[in-house]
Amino acid sequence: MTLFEELQWRGFVNQVTHPELAETLEKERLTLYCGFDPTADSLHIGSLLPIMGLVHFQRAGHRPLALVGGGTGLIGDPSFKASERSLLSREAVEQNLAGIGAQLARFLDFDGPNAAQLLNNADWLAQVPLLDFLRDFGKFFSVNAMLARDSVRQRLEDREHGISYTEFSYSLLQAYDFCYLLEGYDCRLQIGGSDQWGNIVAGMDMSRRLHNRATYGLTFPLVTKADGSKFGKSEGGNIWLDAERTSPYRFYQFWLNQSDTDTPQYLRFFTFLSQEEILALEEASREAPHKRVGQRRLAEEVTRLVHGETALQNALKASEAMFGGELQGLDKATLLDIFSEVPSAELPKTQLTEKPLLLDMLVEAGAFASKGEGRRMIKNGGLYINNERIQAEDQALEPALCMHEDLLVVRKGKKEYRLLRFV
């Protein structure tokens, strides 16, 4: 299977400027680039598809340039945005650049014959005098054509927000990026999301006029969910690639909870599993959907790819904790993350030195309505502290029972959890 056939099978190809690109990719070693907007110090999973695209090209022998928009990020891409973005300070953009660069290094190989390069377009955009830019490059852009773009027209039709000249000029800057990379890095292909089609074509047109050279463009589809809801968000907001923003446990759970309908496409998009492996997972999922083998493999592969093997194993252990798995060895932050949505209560830490009966404390915390209810639960083998069964009715509350000196995970039966904190 050729690279282009692989990309098509996986669903990466939304639009392509030249049908002959498929043949060119087999005959030549191309340098290509994809841009990433530094609106935060971390990328989220909405950026994962273009990252995977760059990796596929690199694995096939092509040379990827990851362009972080330190210059264009000061402007903000208006493409299909409902309103004007808040402008970031130069300091904030620099901080975001550092975080994004470190994340991209996890995916791309920056050594070897087709080594990737990380670039910042502020390095050249900040050096171009305004009058020179308008005179030498602005003349190639037709305002009529720019106004006809869907992304601009939508904003113009919105009388409340409209579009500023600042954002209107964004496509000129991105087009200049393509020209600069063509001249300085022999970069002849730009890839990006479907919302970047107009910007890519503008860059190709400017490159043709200035350098009389053939360039190419390829866009990826907008990743959506089968039910029409937005991909990449949970109830808590964006799913980030930064473990500090979205823990590996939450990250793993996001992928594990994907629908049967969406999982096959996400396996194609976000893993490097072979066609045979993915088709086998699809067949296994059809035969036994309750086992969720596709979702489990998806969650494992993407979590390993983004956070590494150790984080994956911790996420697996954390996931098992909600089903009676061992809690020992999990750090405090992970425990609080796992049980953040179960009922909780705070009790004075002095109780740990006073050593009251465990049942008395559980009644006080609201875990049981009465000591009689608690005794019956213990007699029937249904009370667990930190997933360890309590067998004695006269069990005292002791510091040794606590995890991390101040946490108790109470479980009644198989699934009813409560988190107690001693403060």
C-alpha positions as CSV (number, residue, x, y, z in Angstrom):
1,M,0.0,0.0,0.0
2,T,1.4,3.4,-1.0
3,L,1.5,6.3,1.4
4,F,-1.4,8.0,-0.3
5,E,-3.4,4.8,-0.3
6,E,-2.7,4.4,3.4
7,L,-3.8,8.0,4.1
8,Q,-7.0,7.4,2.1
9,W,-7.8,4.2,3.8
10,R,-7.4,5.8,7.2
11,G,-9.6,8.7,6.2
12,F,-7.0,11.4,6.3
13,V,-7.6,12.8,2.8
14,N,-10.3,15.4,2.6
15,Q,-9.1,17.7,-0.2
16,V,-6.0,17.6,-2.4
17,T,-4.9,20.3,-4.8
18,H,-3.4,18.0,-7.4
19,P,-4.3,14.4,-8.3
20,E,-0.7,13.7,-9.2
21,L,0.4,14.3,-5.6
22,A,-0.1,10.5,-4.9
23,E,2.4,9.6,-7.6
24,T,4.8,12.4,-6.6
25,L,5.0,11.1,-3.1
26,E,6.2,7.8,-4.4
27,K,8.8,9.2,-6.8
28,E,10.2,12.1,-4.7
29,R,11.2,12.9,-1.2
30,L,9.1,15.9,-0.3
31,T,9.5,18.5,2.5
32,L,6.1,19.3,4.0
33,Y,4.8,21.5,6.8
34,C,1.9,21.8,9.1
35,G,1.2,24.8,11.3
36,F,0.1,24.8,15.0
37,D,-1.5,27.7,16.6
38,P,0.1,28.6,20.0
39,T,-3.2,29.7,21.8
40,A,-2.2,27.6,24.9
41,D,0.9,26.0,26.3
42,S,-0.5,22.6,25.3
43,L,-2.1,21.1,22.3
44,H,-5.3,19.2,22.7
45,I,-6.6,16.2,20.8
46,G,-8.0,18.4,18.1
47,S,-4.4,18.7,17.0
48,L,-3.7,15.0,17.1
49,L,-4.9,14.3,13.5
50,P,-2.4,16.7,11.8
51,I,0.3,15.4,14.1
52,M,-0.4,11.8,13.1
53,G,-0.4,13.0,9.5
54,L,3.1,14.4,9.8
55,V,4.3,11.2,11.4
56,H,2.8,9.1,8.5
57,F,4.7,11.3,6.0
58,Q,7.9,11.0,8.0
59,R,7.6,7.2,8.3
60,A,7.2,7.1,4.5
61,G,10.6,8.9,4.0
62,H,9.4,12.5,3.7
63,R,10.7,15.4,5.8
64,P,8.2,17.2,8.1
65,L,8.4,20.8,9.3
66,A,6.3,21.5,12.4
67,L,5.6,25.2,12.3
68,V,4.5,26.8,15.5
69,G,2.9,30.2,14.8
70,G,4.8,32.6,17.1
71,G,4.1,35.4,14.6
72,T,0.7,34.5,13.3
73,G,-0.3,33.5,16.9
74,L,-0.1,37.2,17.7
75,I,-2.8,37.8,15.1
76,G,-5.1,34.7,15.4
77,D,-6.6,32.7,12.6
78,P,-10.2,33.8,12.0
79,S,-11.1,30.6,10.0
80,F,-14.6,29.6,10.9
81,K,-14.4,31.3,14.3
82,A,-17.6,33.0,15.4
83,S,-15.9,36.1,16.9
84,E,-12.6,37.9,17.2
85,R,-10.0,36.2,19.3
86,S,-8.4,37.8,22.3
87,L,-4.9,38.9,21.4
88,L,-2.1,37.1,23.3
89,S,0.9,39.0,24.6
90,R,4.3,38.2,23.2
91,E,5.3,36.6,26.5
92,A,2.3,34.3,26.6
93,V,3.0,33.2,23.0
94,E,6.6,32.4,23.9
95,Q,5.5,30.3,26.8
96,N,3.0,28.5,24.7
97,L,5.7,27.8,22.0
98,A,7.9,26.1,24.6
99,G,5.1,23.8,25.8
100,I,3.9,22.9,22.3
101,G,7.5,22.2,21.0
102,A,8.1,19.7,23.8
103,Q,4.9,17.9,22.9
104,L,5.7,17.7,19.2
105,A,9.1,16.1,20.1
106,R,7.2,13.1,21.5
107,F,5.8,12.2,18.1
108,L,8.3,13.3,15.5
109,D,11.9,12.1,15.0
110,F,14.3,15.1,15.0
111,D,17.3,13.0,14.0
112,G,18.2,11.0,10.9
113,P,18.2,11.6,7.2
114,N,14.6,12.9,7.1
115,A,14.7,14.6,10.5
116,A,11.8,16.8,11.4
117,Q,12.4,20.5,12.2
118,L,10.6,22.7,14.7
119,L,10.2,26.3,13.3
120,N,8.7,29.5,14.6
121,N,7.3,31.9,12.0
122,A,8.1,34.9,14.2
123,D,11.7,34.4,13.2
124,W,10.9,35.7,9.7
125,L,7.5,37.5,10.0
126,A,8.9,39.9,12.6
127,Q,11.7,40.9,10.3
128,V,9.6,42.0,7.4
129,P,8.9,45.8,7.2
130,L,5.2,46.6,6.8
131,L,5.7,48.7,3.6
132,D,7.8,46.0,2.0
133,F,5.3,43.4,2.8
134,L,2.4,45.3,1.4
135,R,4.3,46.3,-1.7
136,D,6.0,43.0,-2.5
137,F,3.3,40.5,-1.3
138,G,0.0,42.3,-0.7
139,K,-0.4,43.1,-4.3
140,F,-0.8,39.4,-5.2
141,F,-4.0,39.2,-3.1
142,S,-7.4,40.1,-4.5
143,V,-9.7,41.5,-1.8
144,N,-12.7,40.2,-3.9
145,A,-11.3,36.6,-3.7
146,M,-10.7,36.9,0.1
147,L,-14.2,38.2,0.7
148,A,-15.6,35.3,-1.2
149,R,-14.1,32.7,1.2
150,D,-16.7,31.0,3.4
151,S,-14.8,31.6,6.6
152,V,-14.6,35.4,5.9
153,R,-18.1,35.7,4.5
154,Q,-19.6,34.1,7.7
155,R,-18.0,36.7,9.8
156,L,-19.0,39.6,7.5
157,E,-22.6,38.5,7.7
158,D,-22.4,38.6,11.5
159,R,-23.2,42.3,12.1
160,E,-22.4,42.0,15.8
161,H,-18.9,40.7,15.5
162,G,-17.7,41.2,11.9
163,I,-14.0,40.8,11.3
164,S,-11.1,43.2,12.0
165,Y,-8.4,44.1,9.5
166,T,-6.0,42.4,11.8
167,E,-7.6,39.0,11.4
168,F,-8.5,39.7,7.7
169,S,-4.7,39.9,7.1
170,Y,-4.0,36.5,8.6
171,S,-4.2,34.6,5.3
172,L,-1.5,36.9,3.8
173,L,0.9,36.0,6.6
174,Q,0.2,32.3,6.3
175,A,0.7,32.5,2.5
176,Y,4.0,34.2,3.1
177,D,5.0,31.3,5.4
178,F,4.6,28.9,2.5
179,C,6.7,31.1,0.2
180,Y,9.4,31.5,2.8
181,L,9.5,27.7,3.5
182,L,9.6,26.9,-0.2
183,E,12.5,29.2,-0.8
184,G,14.5,28.4,2.4
185,Y,13.6,24.8,3.0
186,D,12.4,23.5,-0.4
187,C,9.0,22.8,1.2
188,R,6.5,22.0,-1.5
189,L,3.6,20.6,0.4
190,Q,1.4,22.1,3.2
191,I,-1.1,19.9,5.1
192,G,-3.7,21.0,7.6
193,G,-7.3,20.7,8.7
194,S,-10.2,21.3,6.3
195,D,-10.6,24.8,7.6
196,Q,-7.1,25.7,6.2
197,W,-8.0,25.0,2.6
198,G,-8.3,28.7,1.7
199,N,-5.0,29.6,3.4
200,I,-3.2,26.8,1.8
201,V,-4.4,27.7,-1.7
202,A,-3.4,31.3,-1.1
203,G,0.1,30.3,-0.2
204,M,0.4,28.1,-3.3
205,D,-0.8,31.0,-5.5
206,M,1.7,33.4,-4.0
207,S,4.5,30.8,-4.4
208,R,3.6,30.3,-8.0
209,R,3.7,34.0,-8.7
210,L,6.9,34.7,-6.8
211,H,9.0,31.6,-7.5
212,N,7.2,30.0,-10.4
213,R,7.3,26.6,-8.7
214,A,4.7,23.9,-8.3
215,T,3.5,23.3,-4.7
216,Y,0.8,21.0,-3.3
217,G,-1.8,21.1,-0.6
218,L,-3.7,18.4,1.3
219,T,-6.3,18.8,4.0
220,F,-7.6,16.4,6.6
221,P,-11.3,16.1,7.5
222,L,-12.9,17.7,10.5
223,V,-13.1,15.0,13.1
224,T,-16.7,14.7,14.3
225,K,-18.7,12.3,16.4
226,A,-21.5,10.2,15.0
227,D,-24.1,11.9,17.1
228,G,-23.1,15.3,15.8
229,S,-21.4,16.5,19.0
230,K,-18.0,18.1,19.0
231,F,-15.0,15.8,19.2
232,G,-12.3,16.5,21.7
233,K,-14.3,17.8,24.5
234,S,-15.6,16.2,27.7
235,E,-17.8,17.7,30.4
236,G,-14.7,19.2,31.9
237,G,-13.7,20.9,28.6
238,N,-10.8,20.2,26.2
239,I,-8.9,16.9,26.3
240,W,-5.3,18.2,26.5
241,L,-2.1,16.4,25.6
242,D,-0.5,17.8,28.7
243,A,-0.8,15.4,31.7
244,E,-1.1,18.4,34.1
245,R,-4.2,19.6,32.2
246,T,-5.8,16.2,31.5
247,S,-4.4,13.4,33.6
248,P,-3.5,10.1,31.8
249,Y,-6.3,8.4,33.7
250,R,-8.9,10.9,32.4
251,F,-7.2,10.8,29.0
252,Y,-7.5,7.0,28.9
253,Q,-11.2,7.2,30.1
254,F,-12.1,9.6,27.3
255,W,-11.0,7.1,24.6
256,L,-12.4,4.1,26.5
257,N,-15.9,5.8,26.5
258,Q,-16.1,6.3,22.7
259,S,-19.1,4.9,21.0
260,D,-19.2,1.7,18.9
261,T,-19.9,3.8,15.9
262,D,-17.0,6.2,16.3
263,T,-14.3,3.7,17.5
264,P,-13.4,2.2,14.1
265,Q,-12.6,5.6,12.5
266,Y,-10.7,6.7,15.6
267,L,-8.6,3.5,15.4
268,R,-7.7,4.5,11.8
269,F,-7.0,8.2,12.7
270,F,-5.2,8.0,16.0
271,T,-3.2,4.7,16.1
272,F,-0.5,3.1,13.9
273,L,-2.2,-0.3,14.0
274,S,-2.1,-2.1,10.7
275,Q,-5.2,-2.5,8.4
276,E,-5.3,-6.2,9.4
277,E,-5.3,-5.4,13.1
278,I,-8.0,-2.7,12.9
279,L,-10.3,-4.9,10.7
280,A,-9.8,-7.8,13.2
281,L,-10.8,-5.4,16.1
282,E,-13.8,-4.3,14.2
283,E,-14.9,-7.9,13.6
284,A,-14.3,-8.8,17.3
285,S,-16.4,-5.7,18.3
286,R,-19.3,-6.7,16.1
287,E,-19.3,-10.3,17.5
288,A,-19.1,-9.2,21.2
289,P,-19.8,-5.4,21.5
290,H,-20.2,-5.8,25.3
291,K,-16.5,-6.6,25.6
292,R,-15.5,-3.2,24.1
293,V,-12.3,-4.6,22.7
294,G,-12.0,-1.8,20.1
295,Q,-12.4,0.9,22.7
296,R,-9.9,-0.7,25.0
297,R,-7.3,-1.1,22.3
298,L,-7.9,2.5,21.2
299,A,-7.5,3.9,24.7
300,E,-4.3,1.9,25.3
301,E,-2.7,2.8,22.0
302,V,-3.4,6.6,22.2
303,T,-2.5,6.9,25.9
304,R,0.7,5.0,25.3
305,L,1.5,7.2,22.2
306,V,0.8,10.5,24.1
307,H,1.9,9.8,27.6
308,G,4.2,6.7,27.4
309,E,4.1,3.1,28.7
310,T,4.4,4.0,32.4
311,A,1.5,6.4,32.4
312,L,-0.6,3.9,30.5
313,Q,0.0,1.2,33.1
314,N,-0.9,3.7,35.9
315,A,-4.1,4.6,34.0
316,L,-5.0,1.0,33.6
317,K,-4.5,0.4,37.3
318,A,-6.5,3.5,38.2
319,S,-9.3,2.3,35.9
320,E,-9.4,-1.0,37.7
321,A,-9.7,0.7,41.0
322,M,-13.3,1.6,40.4
323,F,-14.0,-2.1,40.0
324,G,-12.4,-3.3,43.2
325,G,-8.8,-3.2,42.0
326,E,-5.8,-2.5,44.2
327,L,-5.4,1.1,45.3
328,Q,-2.0,0.7,46.9
329,G,0.7,2.4,44.9
330,L,-1.5,5.0,43.3
331,D,-0.4,8.5,44.1
332,K,-2.6,11.0,45.9
333,A,-3.4,13.1,42.8
334,T,-4.5,10.0,40.9
335,L,-6.7,8.8,43.7
336,L,-8.4,12.2,44.0
337,D,-8.9,12.2,40.2
338,I,-10.4,8.7,40.2
339,F,-12.9,9.4,42.9
340,S,-13.6,13.1,42.1
341,E,-17.2,12.4,41.1
342,V,-18.2,10.1,44.0
343,P,-19.9,11.5,47.2
344,S,-17.3,12.8,49.6
345,A,-17.0,14.2,53.1
346,E,-14.4,15.9,55.3
347,L,-13.7,14.9,58.9
348,P,-11.4,16.3,61.5
349,K,-7.9,14.7,61.4
350,T,-8.0,14.5,65.2
351,Q,-10.2,11.5,64.9
352,L,-7.3,9.5,63.6
353,T,-5.5,9.9,67.0
354,E,-8.6,9.4,69.0
355,K,-9.2,6.0,67.3
356,P,-13.0,5.8,67.4
357,L,-14.8,2.8,66.0
358,L,-14.8,2.8,62.3
359,L,-18.5,2.3,62.2
360,D,-19.1,5.4,64.3
361,M,-17.1,7.4,62.0
362,L,-18.8,6.1,58.9
363,V,-22.2,6.9,60.4
364,E,-21.0,10.4,61.2
365,A,-19.7,10.8,57.6
366,G,-23.1,9.7,56.1
367,A,-21.9,6.4,54.7
368,F,-24.5,4.6,56.8
369,A,-27.8,5.8,58.2
370,S,-27.2,3.8,61.4
371,K,-24.7,1.4,63.0
372,G,-27.2,-1.4,62.5
373,E,-27.0,-0.9,58.8
374,G,-23.2,-0.9,59.0
375,R,-23.1,-4.1,61.0
376,R,-25.3,-5.9,58.5
377,M,-23.1,-4.7,55.7
378,I,-20.0,-6.1,57.5
379,K,-21.7,-9.3,58.3
380,N,-22.6,-9.8,54.7
381,G,-19.0,-9.1,53.5
382,G,-20.0,-5.9,51.7
383,L,-17.9,-3.2,53.4
384,Y,-14.5,-2.3,52.0
385,I,-12.0,0.3,53.0
386,N,-9.5,1.1,50.2
387,N,-10.9,-2.0,48.4
388,E,-9.9,-4.2,51.4
389,R,-12.8,-6.1,53.0
390,I,-13.6,-5.1,56.7
391,Q,-14.5,-8.2,58.7
392,A,-14.6,-7.0,62.3
393,E,-17.5,-4.8,63.6
394,D,-15.2,-3.4,66.3
395,Q,-12.5,-2.3,63.8
396,A,-11.0,1.0,65.1
397,L,-10.3,4.0,62.9
398,E,-6.5,4.1,62.8
399,P,-4.0,6.2,60.8
400,A,-2.7,2.9,59.2
401,L,-6.1,2.6,57.4
402,C,-5.6,5.8,55.6
403,M,-3.9,6.2,52.2
404,H,-1.5,9.1,52.0
405,E,-2.2,9.8,55.7
406,D,-5.6,11.4,55.1
407,L,-7.7,9.5,52.6
408,L,-10.2,6.7,53.0
409,V,-12.0,5.1,50.0
410,V,-15.2,3.5,51.3
411,R,-17.0,1.0,49.2
412,K,-20.4,-0.6,50.0
413,G,-21.1,-3.6,47.8
414,K,-19.7,-3.7,44.3
415,K,-20.1,-0.1,43.1
416,E,-21.1,2.4,45.8
417,Y,-18.1,4.5,46.6
418,R,-17.5,7.4,49.0
419,L,-14.3,9.4,49.5
420,L,-13.4,10.6,53.0
421,R,-10.7,13.2,53.7
422,F,-9.3,14.0,57.1
423,V,-8.4,17.7,57.4
